[in-house]
């Protein structure tokens, strides 16, 4: 399981960072788009990010759970990432619409959007994981925690470095630096939880008698 954890952290970190390049570049290069158009672009970019992330996750997951559907995992992750980006970009792109709303309404909507953003990917992946792993529901909370920690790492790295008047190239580089911190944080957190979820499965497989032994036993019973 230690080897699985190492592969998960490596592959998922690289996959998330590679996928994150797309929305980072889009947000930096297309700032002059109308808000609604920018929202649409970021949703598509988020789907691309989710596709890359889902593929790298599925690649490692299927080593431990061969019956898991890689195609389904990638599709669910891409759709959830698109939803997460929609929730994340809705507030800034519609600021002029909601900025005069009552504060309690703003807070309530912020909590709802934030909750959906953090739980979207874990919930989508749970739909596939529950078919193969016991207590798969824990993945939803663990994934939400991982993304919360990851976004915190992103903000801690990027926010102090971004300054007015910087070139687009520097803005992108800083964003990717923060993205790397986010990717590693998320990969480590989800990897630790996945390893724990897979322990009962690995133990069950290790207790299972070899095929030849099962055949002899079956023949004896018959």
Residue, then its C-alpha position, 0 to 999 in steps of 0.5 A: x500500500x505504501x507503493x500505491x500511495x507514492x504512485x498516487x501522490x506522484x501521478x495525481x500531483x502531476x495530473x492536477x498541475x497539468x490540468x490546472x494550467x488550462x484554467x490558469x492560462x484562460x483566466x490570465x489571457x481572457x480577462x477582457x471577455x464579458x463576464x458571462x463569456x468568461x464564466x463559460x470559458x472557465x467551466x470548459x477549462x475546468x472540465x479539461x482540468x478534471x479530465x486530466x486529473x481524473x485520468x491520472x487518478x484512474x490510472x493508479x486506482x485501477x492498479x488496486x481496483x481493476x474492476x473500477x471503470x476508468x472511463x466512468x471515473x474520468x467522465x464523472x471527475x470532468x463533470x464535477x470539476x466543471x461544476x466546481x469552476x462554475x461555483x467558484x467563478x459565479x460570484x466574481x463574474x456576477x458581482x454587479x448583480x448581487x453586490x447590493x443584496x442583503x448580507x445574510x443572502x450573500x453569506x447563505x449563497x456563498x456557503x452553498x456555492x462553497x459547499x458544492x465546490x468542495x464536495x462536487x468532485x468527491x461526490x461524483x467519484x463516490x458514484x464509481x468508488x462505492x461499487x468497489x470499496x467499502x465505506x466509500x462515502x468517507x471519500x466525499x468528506x475526505x475529498x472536500x477536506x483535501x480541496x479545502x486544504x489545497x485551495x488554502x495552500x494555493x492562496x498562501x503561496x499565490x496571493x502574497x506574490x500577485x501584485x498590481x502591474x505584473x506581466x501576464x507571464x508572471x501572473x501565470x507563473x505565480x498561479x502555477x506555483x500556487x497550483x503546484x502547492x495545491x496539487x501536492x496538498x490535495x494528492x497527499x490528503x486524498x492518497x492517505x484516505x484512499x490507502x485507508x479505504x483500500x486496506x480492508x480490500x487488500x486484507x480480504x484478498x490476502x486471506x483468500x486461498x489460491x485458486x488451486x486450493x479453492x478448486x480442490x476444496x470445491x471438489x471435495x465438498x462436491 
